[in-house]
């Protein structure tokens, strides 16, 4: 099983993440940030990852540190679970529609983190959740997961739909990228011989 557990404790947050890449989409998420838990559940379900995340953060300040640090820990867990990335497809892409929103996501598990995030949100909040934190999560995940990640809003006017479609498109793209490639079993998917 390709699995990893990461614990991260700072003065701002205390986080534990267990990620199983070859899962069934089961998730147990408890970050104290309701909308974010909903997005993490979507990520697990549509990537078919098993995901267990507990986080305690300084929510009396705001949700920023918790969301960002979960992204860091999840990225680290992804890197550890993938190991040397032998035999994976490496690349993933998906265009996903959800009601008014359509999101295009393309990514490369290259170990070269880079984020292009074009997700303008019509509102500053979804309930009590700051919409700018979607980008903060993606930046942390990209940086610590070694992911070249491009995610673009094609159209949409509802912030909830835009954010949820983004997490689902990311999930489907990750699912594709981490899957074993039967034509390249045991091979590093790079002409360099390492990722």
N, C-alpha and C positions, 0 to 999 in steps of 0.2 A: 504494500500500500504506500502510495506517495502521500505522506502526511507530515505535518510539522506542528510543533507547539512553540509559541513565542510568549514570553512574559516581559512586560515593560513597565517599570515603575519610576516615576519622577515625582517632583514636588507638586505637579499639577494633575497627574493621572496615574492610575494603577490598572493595567490592562493585561488580560490573558486571551490569546487567540489560539484555537486549534483548527487547523485546516486539513481536510482530506480531499485531494483532487479527484479521486475516483470514487465519488460518493453517489448519493441518490437525491441530493438537494435538500437534505434535512438541515435545519438551522435552529440554534438557540442563541439569541442575541439579547443582551441586557446592558445597554449603555447609559440608560437614564434619559436618552433623547429619542422620543417616540417615533418621529418621522424617520430618523436615521436608522433605527432598528428595522423599520418597515423596508427601507432601501437595502439594508444588508440581507434581510430575508429574501428579497427579490434577487439579489446577486447570487446567493446560494442556490435558490430554486432553479434559476435559468442557466447557471453554469454547471449544475449537477455536482456542486461541491457540498460536502458536509462541513458546516461552519459552527463553531462554538465560540462566542465572544462575550466576555464579561468586562465591563469597564466602569470604574469609579473615577469621576473627574470633578474638577472645580466648577460645577454647573452653577454655583451661586454667582460666578463671574459671568460666564456665558458658555455656549456649547463648543467653542472653537477648539480648545485644547483636546477635548475628548474626541471630536470628529477627526482632527488631524492625527492624533496619536494612534487611533484605531487604524487609520490608513497606513501609518508607518509600520505598525505591528503586522498588519495583514500583508503588506508588501514583503516584509521580512519572512513571513511564513511561506508565502508563495515561492520566494527564492530558495528557501531551504527545502521545501517539498519537491521542487523541480530538480534539485541536485545539479548534475552537469548538463541537464536538458537533452541527454542522449535519446534519440528516437522520437522526439515530439515534432509536431507540425511547425511550431515556432510562431507562425503568423495566424492572425485571426481577423475577421471583419464581419460586420453585420449591419444591416439597415433595418431599423425597427420602427413600426408605426404603433402609436397608442393614442387613439382618438384624434385630437387635433395636432398632436406632436409627432414629428418624424426625426429620428436621430440616426446619423451614420457614425459608426465606430470602426476604426482600423488600428491594429496594434501589432507590435513585434516584441517578442520576449528576447530582446537583443543584449541585455545587460547594459544598454546605453539609454538611460532614462531621458525622456524628452516628452513634454506635454504640449499639445496644441488643443486648446479647449475653447471652442466657440459655442457657448451655451448661455446666451443672454436670457435672463429671467425677467419676465414682465413685472414681478412683484419682489419686494425685498424679503418677504417671509412666506413660508408655507406653514400655516398655524403659527407656532412660536419658533420654528426653525428658520435660521438665516439662510437664504438661498445661496449666498456667496460661499457657504461651506461645502457645497457640492464640488466646486473647483478645488478647495483646500484638501478635501479627501482625495480627489483624483491626483493632485500634485504629489501628495505624500505616498500614495500607492504606486504611482509611476516611478518616483525617485527611489523608493526602497524595494520595489519589485523589479527594478531594472527594465522598465517597460517604455518603449517608444509608443506613445498613446495619442492618437488623434481622435477627437470626438466633436461632432458638429451638429448643431441644430439646423435641419433643413427648413422646417416651419413648425409653428405652434404658438399658442397664446395662453395656455394654462400652465402656471409654474409647476404644479404638482405633476401634471402629465409629462412635462419636459424633463423634470428630474427623474421620474420613475422610468421613462423610456430610456434615458441615458444609462441608468444602472442596469437595465435589462439588456441593452445593446452591448454594454461592457461585458456583462455576464456571458452572452452568447459568443462574443469574440474571444473571451478567455477560454471558454469551453473548447472552441475550435483549436486554439493555439496550443493548449496543453495536451490535447489528445495524441496518443501514439500514432505514428505514421507507419502503416504496415509495409510500405515500400522502402522505408528507411530505418528499419529496426536496428537499434544499436548504434546508429550513426549520429554524430553531432551535426545538427542542421546548419552548418556554416562552412564555407571554404577555408576559413581560418583554422578549423579543427577544434575550436573552443568558443564558448559563449560566456 
